[in-house]
Every structure is written in structure tokens, then in C-alpha cells.
Amino acid sequence: MPDQAAIVAIILAALVAAVLIQLLRKKKGSNKGVQADMLPMMQATAGELSVVEQCCLQTLQQVAGEEYHIRSKVALCAVATSHKKDSQKLLDFVLFSKESSKAACVIQLQSVTQRDESSAEQALLKAGIRLYRLPRKSSYSISSIRQLLDSYLEKPVATPDEMIATISTKAFRQCKKCKSPMVLKRASAGPHTGMLFWVCAEYPECASVELYTE
């Protein structure tokens, strides 16, 4: 007869194996759930985009720069979370801010089938996301797209020192007293802390100082 201890060991091993199998099944199922949630946010490959869509994407990448992720073929319900009626509705391009991870705006190309998309526009409006409609063309002007989107794309606020460097490269000012070049300086103390002033390059020999104005 088999030893009683051996029988107990076999039963325990079988129970452990059954528990491990159940855990593996649950983990596999949860991974599928995560992948399903991520699908609406996945980037379509170049092969899945038409020639017109690829041209538009390249132009958007030039305009948006490195501060934005551009996702194509994004489900409407992934951006406007309150909109569940049309979960299969896909948005052509969505610009996501890298800093906030929020959708900045949506670019929708003209529908080939002339489908009514007013419900999508209302859903995006409710979510506070601007929708732009563009015609389907073989090429897009970078300058016109930039002009269209610039006011709605969040640009990093320049620091005072960056402002000084930018202004200094674009402006040349002469001292009214000695005709020497003037340098842009930022007050670091006193009642005018943070304000910009033109200061004569010959300071302190020449004490000419002027307030900087736009």
C-alpha cells in the first residue's frame, strides 16, 4: 500500500498546481482587459493611413513640435469620456500635451461619405476640446496649419532670462547720452524687482538707464 505521507504530498501538490493555474488564468484575463482599454489610444501605423492622412500627419508633426504626441484613429469615447453612444467613432488626429497628457485639440479631415458628425463635435465641445475640420488635400501648408492651431497649443512660458536673450538678439538700442550700445538687464532687487531695463554698456561711467517697453 502507498505510504500515507506520500498520498498527502500528492494531494497537496495537486492543490498547489490547481491554484497556480487559476492565478495564471486571472492574470492573462486582466492583461487582455488592460490591452482592450489601451486600444482606443494606440497609434495607427503608416500603412493604416491613406496618402492624404499621412500628408496631414507630417504637417501636424512639424507644427506641434516635440511638446505634443499626435495619435491617429483614436476612439471618440477615449477622449470625450462622457460620450458612449458612438464608441466606434474614430477621430483622425488628436494632439496630446506631453506635459499634462491631456488632449489639446482634434483634427478631423472632411468625411468622404458626408456623414453627420455633429454629435462628435458636441461631445468634444462638452469635454472642452477644440475640433478643427480640414479638407482632404494632397498637401498642407505648414504656415496655415500653424496659424490655425497656434493659439490653442500650450507653449512653455519663457523665463525672464530667456526673454532677455530673445529680445537682445532682435533689438539694438543706442544710449542717448554717449551713443554706446545698451544692454537689457533685469532688476534683481528693490521695488522694481523682475522688471526689464535698458542699461548703457559703459555703466557706471555712463549711468543712462531706460525702462524696457514692448
C-alpha positions in Angstrom: 0.0 0.0 0.0 1.2 3.5 -0.7 2.6 5.4 2.3 0.1 7.8 3.8 2.6 10.7 3.8 3.2 10.1 0.1 -0.6 10.3 -0.6 -0.9 13.6 1.4 2.1 15.0 -0.6 0.5 14.2 -3.9 -2.8 15.8 -2.9 -1.0 19.0 -1.7 0.9 19.1 -5.0 -2.3 18.8 -7.0 -3.9 21.6 -5.0 -0.9 23.9 -5.4 -0.9 23.2 -9.2 -4.7 24.0 -9.4 -4.2 27.3 -7.5 -1.3 28.3 -9.8 -3.3 27.5 -12.9 -6.2 29.7 -11.6 -3.8 32.6 -10.9 -2.3 32.4 -14.4 -5.7 32.4 -16.0 -6.7 35.5 -14.0 -3.5 37.3 -14.9 -4.0 36.6 -18.5 -7.5 37.8 -18.4 -6.5 41.1 -16.7 -3.8 41.7 -19.3 -6.4 41.4 -22.0 -8.6 43.9 -20.2 -5.6 46.4 -20.0 -4.9 45.9 -23.7 -8.5 46.5 -24.6 -8.5 49.7 -22.6 -5.4 50.9 -24.4 -6.7 50.1 -27.9 -8.5 53.4 -28.3 -5.3 55.3 -27.6 -3.0 53.3 -29.8 -1.2 54.9 -32.7 -2.2 53.7 -36.2 0.7 52.6 -38.3 1.6 54.5 -41.5 0.2 51.6 -43.6 -3.2 52.1 -42.0 -3.3 55.8 -43.1 -4.3 57.0 -46.5 -1.8 59.2 -48.5 -3.9 62.3 -47.6 -3.8 61.3 -43.9 0.0 60.7 -44.0 0.5 64.2 -45.6 -1.7 65.8 -42.9 0.2 63.9 -40.1 3.6 65.1 -41.4 2.4 68.7 -41.4 1.0 68.4 -37.9 4.2 66.9 -36.6 6.1 70.0 -38.0 3.7 72.4 -36.3 3.2 70.7 -33.0 6.9 70.0 -32.4 8.3 68.0 -29.5 5.8 69.2 -27.0 2.9 67.1 -28.3 2.1 63.4 -29.0 0.0 63.0 -32.1 -2.3 60.0 -32.1 -4.3 58.9 -35.1 -7.5 56.9 -35.3 -8.4 57.5 -31.7 -11.8 56.4 -30.4 -14.1 59.3 -29.6 -15.1 57.7 -26.3 -11.4 57.7 -25.2 -11.2 61.5 -25.5 -14.7 62.5 -24.6 -15.3 60.0 -21.8 -18.9 61.1 -21.3 -19.8 60.1 -24.9 -20.7 56.4 -25.0 -23.3 56.4 -27.8 -20.9 56.0 -30.7 -18.0 54.1 -29.2 -16.8 53.1 -32.7 -16.4 56.7 -33.9 -12.7 57.3 -34.7 -11.0 60.7 -34.6 -8.4 61.3 -37.4 -5.8 63.0 -35.2 -5.6 64.0 -31.6 -2.8 66.2 -30.2 -1.9 65.3 -26.6 0.2 67.6 -24.4 3.3 65.7 -23.2 3.3 67.9 -20.0 -0.3 67.4 -19.0 -1.2 64.2 -21.0 -4.4 65.9 -21.9 -5.9 66.3 -25.4 -5.2 69.8 -26.7 -7.3 69.6 -29.9 -8.7 67.2 -32.5 -8.1 67.4 -36.3 -10.8 65.8 -38.4 -10.5 65.5 -42.1 -13.5 66.1 -44.3 -15.7 63.0 -44.3 -15.7 61.1 -47.7 -19.3 59.9 -47.0 -20.5 63.3 -45.8 -21.6 61.7 -42.6 -23.3 63.9 -40.0 -20.6 64.4 -37.2 -22.5 67.0 -35.2 -22.8 64.6 -32.2 -19.0 64.1 -32.1 -18.5 67.9 -32.3 -20.9 68.4 -29.4 -19.2 65.7 -27.3 -15.8 67.3 -27.8 -17.2 70.7 -27.1 -18.6 69.4 -23.8 -15.2 67.9 -22.9 -13.5 71.3 -23.6 -11.6 70.1 -26.6 -11.4 72.2 -29.8 -12.3 70.4 -33.1 -10.8 71.6 -36.4 -12.0 70.3 -39.7 -9.7 70.3 -42.7 -10.3 69.5 -46.3 -8.8 66.4 -47.8 -5.8 67.5 -49.8 -2.6 66.0 -51.2 -0.5 68.7 -49.4 -1.0 71.1 -46.5 0.7 74.4 -45.8 2.7 74.4 -42.6 2.2 78.1 -42.1 -1.6 78.0 -42.5 -1.9 75.0 -40.1 0.4 76.7 -37.6 -1.7 79.9 -37.8 -4.8 77.8 -37.2 -3.5 75.9 -34.2 -1.0 78.2 -32.5 -3.5 80.0 -30.2 -4.7 76.6 -28.9 -1.4 74.9 -28.4 0.1 75.4 -24.9 3.6 76.8 -25.4 6.1 76.9 -22.5 6.2 80.2 -20.8 9.5 81.9 -21.3 11.6 82.7 -18.3 12.8 86.3 -17.8 16.3 85.3 -18.7 15.0 83.6 -21.9 13.1 86.8 -22.7 16.2 88.9 -22.3 18.2 86.5 -24.6 15.4 86.6 -27.2 15.0 90.4 -27.1 18.7 91.0 -27.1 19.2 89.1 -30.3 16.4 91.0 -32.1 17.0 94.5 -30.8 19.8 97.1 -30.8 19.5 100.2 -28.8 21.9 103.2 -28.5 22.5 105.2 -25.4 21.0 108.7 -25.9 23.8 110.2 -23.9 27.0 108.6 -25.1 25.8 106.6 -28.2 27.2 103.3 -26.8 25.1 100.1 -27.1 22.6 99.5 -24.4 22.2 96.1 -22.7 19.0 94.6 -21.4 19.1 93.8 -17.7 16.6 92.6 -15.2 16.3 94.2 -11.7 17.1 91.6 -9.0 16.4 93.8 -6.0 14.5 96.8 -4.9 10.9 98.0 -5.7 11.4 97.2 -9.4 12.5 93.5 -9.0 11.9 91.5 -12.1 11.4 94.5 -14.4 13.5 94.9 -17.5 15.7 97.9 -18.1 18.0 99.1 -20.9 21.4 99.9 -19.3 24.3 101.6 -21.0 27.1 99.2 -21.7 29.5 101.9 -20.3 27.9 101.8 -16.9 28.9 103.1 -14.3 30.9 105.6 -16.4 27.6 106.4 -18.1 24.6 105.9 -15.8 21.9 106.0 -18.6 19.0 103.7 -17.7 15.7 103.3 -19.6 12.7 101.2 -18.7 12.0 98.4 -21.3 8.7 98.6 -23.0 7.2 96.3 -25.7 
